[in-house]
């Protein structure tokens, strides 16, 4: 069963923009695959942490982007406490 996660598109990318997102309690993410354009996203850190605790890999994105995705990579800080970035891959339908 896929977990549901609210995702919004983000216009600004790069180190400074991503740091500001994290200070606001959000996580930068990217969605790619299936021959479509890459989409830069932002996620709620609390909501994403709950999904990680449940061990879900199949996720349904809602909001600005509505797609079924697979969590491809999660980048953590040095101590493994804070998520820095998430990569999603479009699930084949």
Residue pairs with C-beta under 8 A, 6 or more apart in sequence:
1 58
2 56
2 58
2 59
2 60
2 68
3 51
3 54
3 56
3 58
3 59
3 60
4 59
4 60
4 61
4 62
5 43
5 44
5 47
5 48
5 51
5 59
5 60
5 61
5 62
6 43
6 44
6 47
6 61
6 62
6 63
7 29
7 31
7 41
7 42
7 43
7 61
7 62
7 63
7 64
7 65
8 41
8 42
8 63
8 64
9 39
9 40
9 41
9 42
9 64
9 65
10 17
10 21
10 28
10 40
10 41
10 42
11 40
13 28
13 40
17 28
18 28
18 84
18 85
21 27
21 28
21 42
22 28
22 45
22 82
22 84
25 44
25 45
25 46
26 42
26 43
26 44
26 45
27 42
27 43
27 44
27 45
27 48
27 83
27 84
27 85
27 86
28 40
28 41
28 42
28 84
28 85
28 86
29 40
29 41
29 42
29 43
29 85
29 86
29 87
29 88
30 38
30 39
30 40
30 41
30 85
30 86
30 87
30 88
31 38
31 39
31 41
31 61
31 65
31 67
31 69
31 88
31 89
31 90
32 38
32 39
32 87
32 88
32 89
32 90
33 89
33 90
34 90
34 92
36 90
39 65
41 61
41 64
41 65
41 88
43 86
45 83
48 83
48 86
49 83
51 59
52 74
52 83
56 71
57 70
57 71
58 68
58 69
58 70
58 91
59 68
59 69
59 70
59 71
59 88
60 67
60 68
60 69
61 67
61 68
61 69
61 88
67 90
67 91
68 90
68 91
68 93
69 88
69 89
69 90
69 91
70 88
70 89
70 91
71 86
71 87
71 88
72 87
72 88
72 89
73 86
73 87
74 83
74 85
74 86
74 87
75 83
75 84
75 85
75 86
76 82
76 83
76 84
77 83
77 84
